Amino acid sequence: MQTATLEVVNKTLTYRLALCILVGFLFVCNNLKAAESLLLLSNEGPTYESVASTIISQGPAIRIDTSYPSHLAKKPEQHLSPYRLIISIGSKATEFAMQHAGSNTIIFSTFIPSRKFHKLSQKYSTRLTEKKVSLTAVFLDQPIKRQLQLAKLIQPKLKAIGLTLGPDSLEILPELEKTAKEMTFHLNHKTLTLSDNPIQQIQPIMDASDLFLVIPDPSTFNKTTAKWLLYMSLRSKVPLLAFSHNYVKAGAVAACITTPEDIGRYTAEQLHLIEGGSIPPATFSPYFKVVTNPKSARQLGLSISTPENLQERLQEGEIQ
């Protein structure tokens, strides 16, 4: 009986949360001046809605409207100007907010790759400065130091890390080099363009490395490259450290990932600070999970800890 009651309560809470989002959306369409805060989702996809639901359930008790860029495309500046705080979920919502937010607005971008956020900030810097718009963010991707620390945990004898960069990811090279130097790693890297054959360029790098770090970039990583990387990894006995759960399932040894719920949770925490009068700096979420592929590790002759143990060790390192 108790289990049945809990199921009813959970279903009721879920329904109420969904209803809040729906009511917020309907409310914003009919009365955009009702609240001072706007939750702007890039689209109606389940991942964005999951982030939004977590923000609403764990964030401060503030009046908040909810909408999408596609619903505010007509007279966007008129729609956004009443809000002192815009919480934009995803790249599309963030760019829309940067383009059209009113004066003295705070744009809190979340569930967005760090490189994309910085590029958008630069692209609209003139307008943001003129409008006195304040920016902060919670990034979707992982900090470089966290990834390199995970690399060391799964490959204890690690001395050389291989990777390729492209036009979209080249800007992270200085930080990669700095962090690798601090951790006494050597980087084997190459910068590729869209005209390069990534397979021919990657093999020599992988052969000279103890681990290959997969960096998301259209010039260096696509479906074809992903398959060849897995093949070369097994042939060269070099583990792949990935950036997504799906690629770990496909054969990469491990990855750090931040779920939509993780992002929503930390966004909610940062919102409490904003409502308290301070604007925290843009940052990566401290909440993440480690995923592994033990079968791939065994094929490469690696003995790795459980995901829970790896995650705990990484978190302990970040707290120190």
Rosetta blueprint (number, residue, H / E / L):
1 M L
2 Q H
3 T H
4 A H
5 T H
6 L H
7 E H
8 V H
9 V H
10 N H
11 K H
12 T H
13 L H
14 T H
15 Y H
16 R H
17 L H
18 A H
19 L H
20 C H
21 I H
22 L H
23 V H
24 G H
25 F H
26 L H
27 F H
28 V H
29 C H
30 N H
31 N L
32 L L
33 K L
34 A L
35 A L
36 E L
37 S E
38 L E
39 L E
40 L E
41 L E
42 S L
43 N L
44 E L
45 G L
46 P H
47 T H
48 Y H
49 E H
50 S H
51 V H
52 A H
53 S H
54 T H
55 I H
56 I H
57 S H
58 Q H
59 G L
60 P L
61 A L
62 I L
63 R L
64 I E
65 D E
66 T E
67 S E
68 Y L
69 P H
70 S H
71 H H
72 L L
73 A L
74 K L
75 K L
76 P H
77 E H
78 Q H
79 H H
80 L H
81 S L
82 P L
83 Y L
84 R L
85 L E
86 I E
87 I E
88 S E
89 I E
90 G L
91 S H
92 K H
93 A H
94 T H
95 E H
96 F H
97 A H
98 M H
99 Q H
100 H H
101 A L
102 G L
103 S L
104 N L
105 T L
106 I E
107 I E
108 F E
109 S E
110 T E
111 F E
112 I E
113 P L
114 S H
115 R H
116 K H
117 F H
118 H H
119 K H
120 L H
121 S H
122 Q H
123 K H
124 Y L
125 S H
126 T H
127 R H
128 L H
129 T H
130 E H
131 K L
132 K L
133 V L
134 S E
135 L E
136 T E
137 A E
138 V E
139 F E
140 L L
141 D L
142 Q L
143 P L
144 I H
145 K H
146 R H
147 Q H
148 L H
149 Q H
150 L H
151 A H
152 K H
153 L H
154 I H
155 Q L
156 P L
157 K L
158 L L
159 K L
160 A E
161 I E
162 G E
163 L E
164 T E
165 L E
166 G L
167 P L
168 D L
169 S L
170 L H
171 E H
172 I H
173 L H
174 P H
175 E H
176 L H
177 E H
178 K H
179 T H
180 A H
181 K H
182 E H
183 M L
184 T L
185 F L
186 H E
187 L E
188 N E
189 H E
190 K E
191 T E
192 L L
193 T L
194 L L
195 S L
196 D L
197 N L
198 P H
199 I H
200 Q H
201 Q H
202 I H
203 Q H
204 P H
205 I H
206 M H
207 D H
208 A L
209 S L
210 D L
211 L E
212 F E
213 L E
214 V L
215 I L
216 P L
217 D L
218 P L
219 S L
220 T L
221 F L
222 N L
223 K H
224 T H
225 T H
226 A H
227 K H
228 W H
229 L H
230 L H
231 Y H
232 M H
233 S H
234 L H
235 R H
236 S H
237 K L
238 V L
239 P L
240 L E
241 L E
242 A E
243 F L
244 S L
245 H H
246 N H
247 Y H
248 V H
249 K H
250 A H
251 G L
252 A L
253 V L
254 A E
255 A E
256 C E
257 I E
258 T L
259 T L
260 P H
261 E H
262 D H
263 I H
264 G H
265 R H
266 Y H
267 T H
268 A H
269 E H
270 Q H
271 L H
272 H H
273 L H
274 I H
275 E H
276 G L
277 G L
278 S L
279 I L
280 P L
281 P L
282 A L
283 T E
284 F E
285 S L
286 P L
287 Y L
288 F L
289 K E
290 V E
291 V E
292 T E
293 N L
294 P H
295 K H
296 S H
297 A H
298 R H
299 Q H
300 L L
301 G L
302 L L
303 S L
304 I L
305 S L
306 T L
307 P H
308 E H
309 N H
310 L H
311 Q H
312 E H
313 R H
314 L H
315 Q H
316 E H
317 G H
318 E H
319 I H
320 Q L
